[in-house]
Amino acid sequence: MDGRRCKGCGRELTAGDLRYVTKVDIYAAYDQMEIGPQDMEMDHSEEIRQLLYRIKDEDPKQMSDDVYVRFIFDLCKQCKEDFSKRLEDGELLTDEGEAS
């Protein structure tokens, strides 16, 4: 396990150390749309053209991150306990008190 470090405290995690693989998935929420027969029969070409025009200069990575991002990292036991408590307590702020 060379090179593994706790993302919380930075402690090196060696073979045999108790560690916790932590996965955080952040994705855009959406309300399900109802599509009826009229929607299927409509020509949406103009809407598609307008959408493509609006996004033509956007950064593809940023657009992807706006929809979904995943973080995977290791935590030592103490940092796992601290992280879990912060989640349970609704404390999703950094130590500096700024939204993360």
MODELLER restraints for C-alpha pairs under 7 A, 6 or more apart:
rsr = mdl.restraints
at = mdl.atoms
rsr.add(forms.Gaussian(group=physical.xy_distance, feature=features.Distance(at['CA:1:A'], at['CA:14:A']), mean=5.92, stdev=0.5))
rsr.add(forms.Gaussian(group=physical.xy_distance, feature=features.Distance(at['CA:1:A'], at['CA:15:A']), mean=5.55, stdev=0.5))
rsr.add(forms.Gaussian(group=physical.xy_distance, feature=features.Distance(at['CA:2:A'], at['CA:14:A']), mean=6.97, stdev=0.5))
rsr.add(forms.Gaussian(group=physical.xy_distance, feature=features.Distance(at['CA:4:A'], at['CA:12:A']), mean=5.97, stdev=0.5))
rsr.add(forms.Gaussian(group=physical.xy_distance, feature=features.Distance(at['CA:4:A'], at['CA:13:A']), mean=5.35, stdev=0.5))
rsr.add(forms.Gaussian(group=physical.xy_distance, feature=features.Distance(at['CA:5:A'], at['CA:11:A']), mean=5.41, stdev=0.5))
rsr.add(forms.Gaussian(group=physical.xy_distance, feature=features.Distance(at['CA:5:A'], at['CA:12:A']), mean=4.37, stdev=0.5))
rsr.add(forms.Gaussian(group=physical.xy_distance, feature=features.Distance(at['CA:5:A'], at['CA:13:A']), mean=5.26, stdev=0.5))
rsr.add(forms.Gaussian(group=physical.xy_distance, feature=features.Distance(at['CA:5:A'], at['CA:74:A']), mean=6.89, stdev=0.5))
rsr.add(forms.Gaussian(group=physical.xy_distance, feature=features.Distance(at['CA:6:A'], at['CA:12:A']), mean=6.45, stdev=0.5))
rsr.add(forms.Gaussian(group=physical.xy_distance, feature=features.Distance(at['CA:6:A'], at['CA:13:A']), mean=6.63, stdev=0.5))
rsr.add(forms.Gaussian(group=physical.xy_distance, feature=features.Distance(at['CA:6:A'], at['CA:74:A']), mean=5.30, stdev=0.5))
rsr.add(forms.Gaussian(group=physical.xy_distance, feature=features.Distance(at['CA:6:A'], at['CA:75:A']), mean=4.55, stdev=0.5))
rsr.add(forms.Gaussian(group=physical.xy_distance, feature=features.Distance(at['CA:6:A'], at['CA:76:A']), mean=5.61, stdev=0.5))
rsr.add(forms.Gaussian(group=physical.xy_distance, feature=features.Distance(at['CA:7:A'], at['CA:73:A']), mean=6.26, stdev=0.5))
rsr.add(forms.Gaussian(group=physical.xy_distance, feature=features.Distance(at['CA:7:A'], at['CA:74:A']), mean=5.92, stdev=0.5))
rsr.add(forms.Gaussian(group=physical.xy_distance, feature=features.Distance(at['CA:7:A'], at['CA:75:A']), mean=5.78, stdev=0.5))
rsr.add(forms.Gaussian(group=physical.xy_distance, feature=features.Distance(at['CA:8:A'], at['CA:75:A']), mean=6.27, stdev=0.5))
rsr.add(forms.Gaussian(group=physical.xy_distance, feature=features.Distance(at['CA:8:A'], at['CA:79:A']), mean=5.69, stdev=0.5))
rsr.add(forms.Gaussian(group=physical.xy_distance, feature=features.Distance(at['CA:18:A'], at['CA:76:A']), mean=6.63, stdev=0.5))
rsr.add(forms.Gaussian(group=physical.xy_distance, feature=features.Distance(at['CA:18:A'], at['CA:77:A']), mean=6.68, stdev=0.5))
rsr.add(forms.Gaussian(group=physical.xy_distance, feature=features.Distance(at['CA:19:A'], at['CA:74:A']), mean=6.34, stdev=0.5))
rsr.add(forms.Gaussian(group=physical.xy_distance, feature=features.Distance(at['CA:19:A'], at['CA:75:A']), mean=5.64, stdev=0.5))
rsr.add(forms.Gaussian(group=physical.xy_distance, feature=features.Distance(at['CA:19:A'], at['CA:76:A']), mean=4.84, stdev=0.5))
rsr.add(forms.Gaussian(group=physical.xy_distance, feature=features.Distance(at['CA:19:A'], at['CA:77:A']), mean=6.24, stdev=0.5))
rsr.add(forms.Gaussian(group=physical.xy_distance, feature=features.Distance(at['CA:20:A'], at['CA:74:A']), mean=5.40, stdev=0.5))
rsr.add(forms.Gaussian(group=physical.xy_distance, feature=features.Distance(at['CA:20:A'], at['CA:75:A']), mean=5.05, stdev=0.5))
rsr.add(forms.Gaussian(group=physical.xy_distance, feature=features.Distance(at['CA:20:A'], at['CA:76:A']), mean=6.31, stdev=0.5))
rsr.add(forms.Gaussian(group=physical.xy_distance, feature=features.Distance(at['CA:20:A'], at['CA:80:A']), mean=6.87, stdev=0.5))
rsr.add(forms.Gaussian(group=physical.xy_distance, feature=features.Distance(at['CA:21:A'], at['CA:72:A']), mean=6.95, stdev=0.5))
rsr.add(forms.Gaussian(group=physical.xy_distance, feature=features.Distance(at['CA:21:A'], at['CA:73:A']), mean=5.78, stdev=0.5))
rsr.add(forms.Gaussian(group=physical.xy_distance, feature=features.Distance(at['CA:21:A'], at['CA:74:A']), mean=4.60, stdev=0.5))
rsr.add(forms.Gaussian(group=physical.xy_distance, feature=features.Distance(at['CA:21:A'], at['CA:75:A']), mean=6.53, stdev=0.5))
rsr.add(forms.Gaussian(group=physical.xy_distance, feature=features.Distance(at['CA:22:A'], at['CA:72:A']), mean=5.54, stdev=0.5))
rsr.add(forms.Gaussian(group=physical.xy_distance, feature=features.Distance(at['CA:22:A'], at['CA:73:A']), mean=5.25, stdev=0.5))
rsr.add(forms.Gaussian(group=physical.xy_distance, feature=features.Distance(at['CA:22:A'], at['CA:74:A']), mean=5.84, stdev=0.5))
rsr.add(forms.Gaussian(group=physical.xy_distance, feature=features.Distance(at['CA:22:A'], at['CA:75:A']), mean=6.99, stdev=0.5))
rsr.add(forms.Gaussian(group=physical.xy_distance, feature=features.Distance(at['CA:23:A'], at['CA:71:A']), mean=5.64, stdev=0.5))
rsr.add(forms.Gaussian(group=physical.xy_distance, feature=features.Distance(at['CA:23:A'], at['CA:72:A']), mean=4.50, stdev=0.5))
rsr.add(forms.Gaussian(group=physical.xy_distance, feature=features.Distance(at['CA:23:A'], at['CA:73:A']), mean=6.69, stdev=0.5))
rsr.add(forms.Gaussian(group=physical.xy_distance, feature=features.Distance(at['CA:24:A'], at['CA:70:A']), mean=5.64, stdev=0.5))
rsr.add(forms.Gaussian(group=physical.xy_distance, feature=features.Distance(at['CA:24:A'], at['CA:71:A']), mean=5.08, stdev=0.5))
rsr.add(forms.Gaussian(group=physical.xy_distance, feature=features.Distance(at['CA:24:A'], at['CA:72:A']), mean=6.51, stdev=0.5))
rsr.add(forms.Gaussian(group=physical.xy_distance, feature=features.Distance(at['CA:25:A'], at['CA:69:A']), mean=6.04, stdev=0.5))
rsr.add(forms.Gaussian(group=physical.xy_distance, feature=features.Distance(at['CA:25:A'], at['CA:70:A']), mean=4.54, stdev=0.5))
rsr.add(forms.Gaussian(group=physical.xy_distance, feature=features.Distance(at['CA:25:A'], at['CA:71:A']), mean=6.55, stdev=0.5))
rsr.add(forms.Gaussian(group=physical.xy_distance, feature=features.Distance(at['CA:26:A'], at['CA:68:A']), mean=5.66, stdev=0.5))
rsr.add(forms.Gaussian(group=physical.xy_distance, feature=features.Distance(at['CA:26:A'], at['CA:69:A']), mean=5.32, stdev=0.5))
rsr.add(forms.Gaussian(group=physical.xy_distance, feature=features.Distance(at['CA:26:A'], at['CA:70:A']), mean=6.25, stdev=0.5))
rsr.add(forms.Gaussian(group=physical.xy_distance, feature=features.Distance(at['CA:27:A'], at['CA:67:A']), mean=5.39, stdev=0.5))
rsr.add(forms.Gaussian(group=physical.xy_distance, feature=features.Distance(at['CA:27:A'], at['CA:68:A']), mean=4.24, stdev=0.5))
rsr.add(forms.Gaussian(group=physical.xy_distance, feature=features.Distance(at['CA:27:A'], at['CA:69:A']), mean=6.46, stdev=0.5))
rsr.add(forms.Gaussian(group=physical.xy_distance, feature=features.Distance(at['CA:28:A'], at['CA:67:A']), mean=5.00, stdev=0.5))
rsr.add(forms.Gaussian(group=physical.xy_distance, feature=features.Distance(at['CA:28:A'], at['CA:68:A']), mean=6.48, stdev=0.5))
rsr.add(forms.Gaussian(group=physical.xy_distance, feature=features.Distance(at['CA:86:A'], at['CA:92:A']), mean=6.68, stdev=0.5))
rsr.add(forms.Gaussian(group=physical.xy_distance, feature=features.Distance(at['CA:93:A'], at['CA:99:A']), mean=4.87, stdev=0.5))
rsr.add(forms.Gaussian(group=physical.xy_distance, feature=features.Distance(at['CA:93:A'], at['CA:100:A']), mean=5.67, stdev=0.5))
rsr.add(forms.Gaussian(group=physical.xy_distance, feature=features.Distance(at['CA:94:A'], at['CA:100:A']), mean=5.89, stdev=0.5))
